[in-house]
Amino acid sequence: MEKIVVGYDGSPQAKRALEKAKTISEKFGSKIYVVHVIDTAVLSLSDMFASPSVLESLREKAKQLIQEALSIAGPGAEGKVLEGDPAHEIVKFAKDVGASLIVVGARGLSTIRRILMGSVSSRVVQESPVDVLIVKS
């Protein structure tokens, strides 16, 4: 297990996922890649959200979240801000770096929301050719 990709959004679930990835990394000597994905589908819902200032604000917040995550992950970890569909971009990034594991946090979505939108973690499981660890609260 040389490389681990962690999806990180700053939520308590994502922090637990990162802590679990760090534990695995310490045991197996794995490299951790932390990714935050700016969901551009949300931005396309309205011109108001798609403005350059909103996108720049989201990019700044994403950089802050990556720095926070890297301070938790420790030395040797790398961070990356991506844009697009979160599940797809996490899986694509994992393929690009040759990861053997993706770690994401589970979210407690309501039944209606899960039916309408799905969850990033369940979509990562469906799309990923490598193992996925979903860390619950």
Protein Blocks (a to p, Z undefined) as FASTA:
>chain_A
ZZccdddehiaklmmmmmmmmmmmmmnopacdddddddfklmmmpmklmpmklmmmmmmm
mmmmmmmmmmmnoghiacdddedjfklmmmmmmmmnopabdcdddddddfklmmmnopfk
lmmmmmpmbdcddddZZ
